[in-house]
């Protein structure tokens, strides 16, 4: 029951905000202009459905290409992070090897 009141209150608030904002002349003109553009776009694509279908297919292909590119980039970043994680182990190994060489050379000198 309270959920329906919340939804109704949100809708009423949104409508009230829209009505109040229409008192501003620039806002009203912008809303009318935008509505006309949207209407003409809908009418155009309603008459040219093949073009709309081609547009949607192009956008889907672009999204798929973007996904593939991002996946490749993410894999590269993960790979580089794994390499960076190995740096401390490599440095520790070099330090240990250096200690051994120094200690062996100091033993030989003694």
C-alpha positions as CSV (number, residue, x, y, z in Angstrom):
1,X,0.0,0.0,0.0
2,X,2.7,2.5,0.9
3,X,4.6,1.6,-2.3
4,X,1.7,2.8,-4.4
5,X,1.5,6.0,-2.4
6,X,5.2,6.6,-3.0
7,X,4.9,6.0,-6.7
8,X,1.9,8.2,-7.0
9,X,3.6,11.0,-4.9
10,X,6.6,10.8,-7.2
11,X,4.5,11.1,-10.3
12,X,2.5,14.0,-8.9
13,X,5.7,15.8,-7.9
14,X,7.2,15.3,-11.3
15,X,4.1,16.6,-13.0
16,X,3.9,19.6,-10.6
17,X,7.6,20.4,-11.3
18,X,7.1,20.2,-15.0
19,X,4.0,22.5,-14.8
20,X,5.8,25.0,-12.6
21,X,8.9,25.0,-14.9
22,X,6.6,25.9,-17.9
23,X,5.9,29.3,-16.4
24,X,9.4,30.3,-17.6
25,X,9.2,31.4,-21.2
26,X,12.6,30.2,-22.3
27,X,12.0,26.8,-20.8
28,X,8.6,26.6,-22.4
29,X,10.0,27.5,-25.8
30,X,12.8,25.0,-25.5
31,X,10.3,22.3,-24.5
32,X,8.1,23.1,-27.5
33,X,11.1,23.1,-29.9
34,X,12.4,19.8,-28.5
35,X,9.0,18.2,-28.7
36,X,8.7,19.3,-32.4
37,X,12.1,17.8,-33.2
38,X,11.2,14.5,-31.5
39,X,7.9,14.4,-33.3
40,X,9.5,15.0,-36.7
41,X,12.1,12.3,-36.0
42,X,9.4,9.8,-35.0
43,X,7.3,10.7,-38.1
44,X,10.4,10.4,-40.4
45,X,11.4,7.0,-39.0
46,X,7.8,5.8,-39.0
47,X,7.8,6.4,-42.8
48,X,11.4,5.1,-43.3
49,X,11.5,2.0,-41.2
50,X,14.3,0.4,-43.2
51,X,16.6,3.4,-42.5
52,X,15.7,3.1,-38.8
53,X,16.6,-0.6,-38.9
54,X,19.9,0.2,-40.6
55,X,20.6,2.9,-38.0
56,X,19.9,0.5,-35.1
57,X,22.1,-2.2,-36.7
58,X,25.0,0.3,-37.1
59,X,24.7,1.3,-33.5
60,X,24.6,-2.3,-32.3
61,X,27.7,-3.0,-34.4
62,X,29.5,0.0,-32.9
63,X,28.5,-1.1,-29.4
64,X,29.9,-4.6,-30.1
65,X,33.1,-3.2,-31.5
66,X,33.5,-0.9,-28.5
67,X,32.9,-3.9,-26.2
68,X,35.6,-5.9,-28.0
69,X,38.0,-3.0,-27.8
70,X,37.3,-2.5,-24.1
71,X,37.7,-6.2,-23.4
72,X,41.1,-6.2,-25.1
73,X,42.1,-3.1,-23.2
74,X,41.0,-4.6,-19.9
75,X,42.9,-7.8,-20.6
76,X,46.0,-5.8,-21.4
77,X,45.6,-3.8,-18.1
78,X,45.2,-7.0,-16.1
79,X,48.2,-8.5,-17.7
80,X,50.3,-5.4,-16.9
81,X,49.1,-5.4,-13.3
82,X,50.1,-9.0,-12.9
83,X,53.6,-8.1,-14.3
84,X,53.8,-5.2,-11.8
85,X,52.8,-7.6,-9.0
86,X,55.8,-9.8,-9.9
87,X,58.3,-6.9,-9.6
88,X,58.8,-7.1,-5.8
89,X,59.5,-10.9,-6.2
90,X,62.0,-10.2,-8.9
91,X,63.7,-7.4,-6.9
92,X,63.9,-9.6,-3.9
93,X,65.5,-12.3,-6.0
94,X,68.1,-9.9,-7.3
95,X,68.8,-8.6,-3.8
96,X,69.2,-12.2,-2.5
97,X,71.5,-13.1,-5.4
98,X,73.6,-10.0,-4.8
99,X,73.9,-10.8,-1.1
100,X,75.1,-14.3,-2.0
101,X,77.7,-13.0,-4.5
102,X,78.9,-10.4,-2.0
103,X,79.1,-12.9,0.8
104,X,80.9,-15.4,-1.4
105,X,83.4,-12.8,-2.6
106,X,84.1,-11.6,1.0
107,X,84.6,-15.3,2.1
108,X,87.1,-15.8,-0.7
109,X,89.0,-12.7,0.3
110,X,89.3,-13.8,3.9
